[in-house]
Amino acid sequence: MKDKLSYSQLYNELEILNTSAYDCFFNGDFEKFQNTIDEFTDSGIMEQEEFATAREAYRYSSMPFTFDGIWISVDSRNPLDRLVMDIAGPSIQEIHERDVMPVYAYMVKQAELQEINHEDSKIAGKRYAALQHYKELYKDLYKDPFSTGNLWSIPLVADAEKHKMVYINRITELAAARSKFYATYDFTSLPLNGMKIIDNEKLRNLDPAEKIKYLTGTLDNIYGNVKNKIRCTDYFSFDGYEKILASNYLQGKGIDRKNWKRYTKGSLPAKFDFYLQLAFYLTIPSSDEIEKFMNLHGYSIKSPMLLFCDILGGNHILYRDLCRWIDAGIDYNLINEMCGLKLELKEIRKK
């Protein structure tokens, strides 16, 4: 690819990639999914000078749609568009342009994109400010707390526990900062005559194709019920912007939230997935940076041999495949969904 793409064009390319990848996954077509990745990587887009910056901004600015905390889709042309317009007001694309694109524009410092009118957004400015704070914290993540500044001298660590806690405290602070701008657009089903029309437990355990079929079928029944003139707002509400906490995110991956609580106090879980999913939560934007994060904890994602997961009818995905997807810009939530993992599971507190 010889033509230089603008940041706006790079965003569109990443959006198209994720939409196409989601469609392949939705239709159970793994071969087409692989071809989609191949075409993207072979196109030369990733060699664009600004690609890494655009990929980072794309990931950090993202705000997925959820239904009672259940991840729905990466696609801004989500099939639930009618519901969004009826309950929230604007369309999905309009919400996306109002709340997501300004954050992306700020990150890439692109004047062309910064002209987007975002005065109506109640969250874009807050998310960007939180993101700036996060980036400042991230810069110091790997800084040796006891360095003398002499490149030829590496000091002995007198107190290993204290040394370890410096890094853990930094990551704990990073996670708290991430939660300030890791938000979703969340919808909730309302009880009508004492019952909810959407069975959330059923929805949570469906695969993506069945999930969308179930939701759209239910919506079709509601919208087609002109005889009783029942409004969509009788069934659903838009809860606004829901923050994702690290503990809930990890619990959704089958990693007991207690592991996070122990980690913040200095106990390192002997679980590879804990550190990988924590890296995904922090939205560390490239495989090389995630590798550095994993190395900090004594692990690696760069193995050319080891299995990451099986997806779509038992296709074996190695960690080298995962790194390729990460570097192309595949959405982390989509990767987890392909592995049968949930976005989050909130803690149910005893009354």
DOPAVEX-117919 format. One record per residue (C-alpha): residue in one letter; x, z, y. Coordinates in steps of 0.05 Angstrom, whole numbers. Example, Ala and Ser with C-alpha at 12.3 -4.5 7.8 and 13.67 -1.06 7.14 Angstrom:
BEGIN
('A' (246 156 -90));
('S' (273 143 -21));
***
This chain:
BEGIN
('M' (0 0 0));
('K' (34 -25 64));
('D' (-19 -9 116));
('K' (-14 60 147));
('L' (-78 99 138));
('S' (-106 146 191));
('Y' (-123 218 174));
('S' (-196 198 175));
('Q' (-183 142 125));
('L' (-143 189 80));
('Y' (-200 238 81));
('N' (-248 184 60));
('E' (-201 162 4));
('L' (-198 234 -22));
('E' (-273 240 -18));
('I' (-282 175 -56));
('L' (-233 197 -109));
('N' (-269 263 -120));
('T' (-338 231 -119));
('S' (-315 179 -170));
('A' (-282 233 -213));
('Y' (-345 275 -211));
('D' (-389 215 -230));
('C' (-343 201 -290));
('F' (-348 274 -312));
('F' (-423 275 -300));
('N' (-430 214 -345));
('G' (-381 240 -398));
('D' (-335 180 -389));
('F' (-265 207 -396));
('E' (-232 139 -401));
('K' (-262 118 -335));
('F' (-240 185 -305));
('Q' (-168 171 -327));
('N' (-172 100 -299));
('T' (-198 129 -233));
('I' (-136 174 -228));
('D' (-90 116 -248));
('E' (-119 69 -196));
('F' (-111 122 -142));
('T' (-39 141 -159));
('D' (-19 67 -168));
('S' (-49 47 -102));
('G' (8 77 -61));
('I' (-38 123 -22));
('M' (3 184 -44));
('E' (65 153 -13));
('Q' (32 152 55));
('E' (72 196 102));
('E' (12 238 122));
('F' (-19 243 52));
('A' (6 314 36));
('T' (-20 340 102));
('A' (-87 305 92));
('R' (-93 332 20));
('E' (-79 403 44));
('A' (-130 397 101));
('Y' (-181 367 54));
('R' (-176 425 6));
('Y' (-177 480 58));
('S' (-234 451 99));
('S' (-279 441 38));
('M' (-346 477 35));
('P' (-383 464 -31));
('F' (-458 471 -41));
('T' (-481 527 -87));
('F' (-548 548 -115));
('D' (-552 623 -125));
('G' (-476 622 -126));
('I' (-474 565 -177));
('W' (-429 507 -159));
('I' (-468 441 -153));
('S' (-423 383 -134));
('V' (-362 358 -95));
('D' (-402 299 -68));
('S' (-426 302 4));
('R' (-481 255 -19));
('N' (-508 310 -64));
('P' (-573 293 -101));
('L' (-605 356 -70));
('D' (-606 324 -2));
('R' (-682 329 6));
('L' (-680 404 -7));
('V' (-623 414 42));
('M' (-660 377 98));
('D' (-725 413 86));
('I' (-695 483 82));
('A' (-632 480 125));
('G' (-653 425 175));
('P' (-598 372 177));
('S' (-577 329 118));
('I' (-518 345 74));
('Q' (-476 292 109));
('E' (-495 320 177));
('I' (-477 390 155));
('H' (-411 363 128));
('E' (-394 329 194));
('R' (-415 389 235));
('D' (-379 445 196));
('V' (-325 413 152));
('M' (-296 355 191));
('P' (-277 396 253));
('V' (-235 443 209));
('Y' (-201 383 176));
('A' (-189 352 245));
('Y' (-157 416 272));
('M' (-111 421 211));
('V' (-85 350 218));
('K' (-85 354 294));
('Q' (-117 286 298));
('A' (-146 269 366));
('E' (-190 216 337));
('L' (-224 266 292));
('Q' (-225 323 343));
('E' (-274 283 384));
('I' (-327 300 332));
('N' (-381 341 365));
('H' (-380 409 332));
('E' (-412 451 386));
('D' (-472 465 341));
('S' (-429 492 285));
('K' (-433 567 278));
('I' (-375 571 229));
('A' (-324 516 242));
('G' (-287 554 297));
('K' (-287 619 257));
('R' (-261 584 195));
('Y' (-206 550 233));
('A' (-183 615 265));
('A' (-183 649 196));
('L' (-145 590 168));
('Q' (-92 595 221));
('H' (-82 668 204));
('Y' (-77 650 130));
('K' (-24 598 144));
('E' (18 648 183));
('L' (15 696 125));
('Y' (31 642 74));
('K' (95 623 111));
('D' (126 691 94));
('L' (101 696 22));
('Y' (168 683 -12));
('K' (213 715 40));
('D' (260 764 7));
('P' (241 832 35));
('F' (312 859 30));
('S' (351 797 49));
('T' (413 807 92));
('G' (410 736 118));
('N' (475 719 83));
('L' (464 659 38));
('W' (524 679 -6));
('S' (501 750 -18));
('I' (439 770 -58));
('P' (429 845 -53));
('L' (414 888 -113));
('V' (343 916 -114));
('A' (347 992 -113));
('D' (272 1002 -124));
('A' (240 949 -168));
('E' (170 976 -160));
('K' (175 975 -84));
('H' (205 905 -86));
('K' (147 880 -130));
('M' (94 913 -86));
('V' (119 876 -24));
('Y' (99 810 -56));
('I' (35 837 -86));
('N' (14 864 -18));
('R' (28 797 14));
('I' (-15 761 -38));
('T' (-70 814 -31));
('E' (-70 802 44));
('L' (-71 726 32));
('A' (-132 733 -13));
('A' (-168 774 40));
('A' (-151 721 92));
('R' (-174 666 45));
('S' (-242 699 36));
('K' (-254 692 110));
('F' (-257 616 107));
('Y' (-273 604 33));
('A' (-347 594 43));
('T' (-403 556 9));
('Y' (-471 531 31));
('D' (-516 573 -13));
('F' (-589 564 -32));
('T' (-633 614 -67));
('S' (-697 606 -107));
('L' (-754 650 -83));
('P' (-806 684 -127));
('L' (-875 653 -120));
('N' (-932 695 -149));
('G' (-880 741 -177));
('M' (-840 686 -212));
('K' (-781 641 -194));
('I' (-788 568 -208));
('I' (-713 563 -224));
('D' (-685 602 -282));
('N' (-617 620 -255));
('E' (-587 642 -321));
('K' (-609 577 -353));
('L' (-582 537 -295));
('R' (-515 574 -297));
('N' (-504 557 -370));
('L' (-522 483 -366));
('D' (-468 430 -363));
('P' (-465 390 -297));
('A' (-508 332 -320));
('E' (-562 378 -348));
('K' (-557 422 -286));
('I' (-571 365 -238));
('K' (-626 338 -283));
('Y' (-659 407 -285));
('L' (-656 417 -210));
('T' (-677 347 -190));
('G' (-734 348 -242));
('T' (-759 413 -213));
('L' (-754 385 -143));
('D' (-791 322 -163));
('N' (-848 366 -190));
('I' (-851 405 -125));
('Y' (-848 344 -79));
('G' (-898 308 -123));
('N' (-948 365 -119));
('V' (-985 336 -60));
('K' (-1052 360 -86));
('N' (-1038 434 -72));
('K' (-994 418 -11));
('I' (-942 468 -33));
('R' (-882 469 13));
('C' (-810 469 -11));
('T' (-798 530 32));
('D' (-846 568 -14));
('Y' (-795 560 -69));
('F' (-727 560 -37));
('S' (-687 591 21));
('F' (-621 573 52));
('D' (-578 635 55));
('G' (-527 604 101));
('Y' (-453 613 89));
('E' (-433 655 29));
('K' (-361 678 24));
('I' (-325 675 -43));
('L' (-284 738 -60));
('A' (-223 735 -105));
('S' (-252 785 -155));
('N' (-317 745 -162));
('Y' (-279 680 -167));
('L' (-235 706 -224));
('Q' (-295 737 -260));
('G' (-326 668 -261));
('K' (-266 643 -299));
('G' (-275 695 -354));
('I' (-221 739 -324));
('D' (-247 810 -317));
('R' (-248 831 -244));
('K' (-212 895 -263));
('N' (-149 852 -271));
('W' (-151 837 -197));
('K' (-161 910 -179));
('R' (-102 930 -223));
('Y' (-60 874 -195));
('T' (-69 898 -123));
('K' (-43 966 -145));
('G' (19 938 -178));
('S' (-2 925 -251));
('L' (14 853 -270));
('P' (-37 823 -320));
('A' (-4 789 -380));
('K' (-51 730 -371));
('F' (-27 661 -351));
('D' (-96 640 -328));
('F' (-99 699 -279));
('Y' (-42 671 -238));
('L' (-64 598 -242));
('Q' (-135 615 -221));
('L' (-109 660 -166));
('A' (-68 600 -141));
('F' (-131 557 -144));
('Y' (-169 611 -105));
('L' (-115 612 -52));
('T' (-121 536 -52));
('I' (-46 526 -56));
('P' (-47 451 -45));
('S' (5 418 -91));
('S' (33 427 -161));
('D' (102 442 -134));
('E' (76 498 -90));
('I' (33 525 -147));
('E' (94 523 -191));
('K' (131 565 -141));
('F' (73 615 -141));
('M' (72 616 -217));
('N' (148 625 -220));
('L' (141 686 -174));
('H' (102 718 -230));
('G' (145 692 -287));
('Y' (102 632 -308));
('S' (104 556 -301));
('I' (54 497 -300));
('K' (108 444 -307));
('S' (111 443 -383));
('P' (107 372 -411));
('M' (83 399 -478));
('L' (33 456 -469));
('L' (-42 448 -470));
('F' (-83 465 -408));
('C' (-154 456 -437));
('D' (-199 409 -476));
('I' (-253 371 -439));
('L' (-307 318 -450));
('G' (-311 315 -525));
('G' (-244 347 -542));
('N' (-197 306 -498));
('H' (-132 345 -494));
('I' (-107 359 -424));
('L' (-35 381 -418));
('Y' (-6 418 -359));
('R' (30 354 -338));
('D' (-39 321 -332));
('L' (-64 380 -291));
('C' (-5 373 -243));
('R' (-21 299 -235));
('W' (-94 315 -217));
('I' (-73 369 -169));
('D' (-25 323 -132));
('A' (-76 267 -129));
('G' (-124 314 -93));
('I' (-177 329 -147));
('D' (-220 387 -125));
('Y' (-202 453 -160));
('N' (-275 470 -169));
('L' (-285 404 -205));
('I' (-225 417 -250));
('N' (-253 485 -269));
('E' (-323 456 -280));
('M' (-292 405 -327));
('C' (-262 464 -366));
('G' (-330 498 -370));
('L' (-314 552 -320));
('K' (-360 579 -266));
('L' (-346 582 -191));
('E' (-358 657 -188));
('L' (-396 716 -218));
('K' (-415 770 -169));
('E' (-409 843 -187));
('I' (-474 876 -205));
('R' (-470 946 -179));
('K' (-509 1002 -213));
('K' (-566 1030 -171));
***
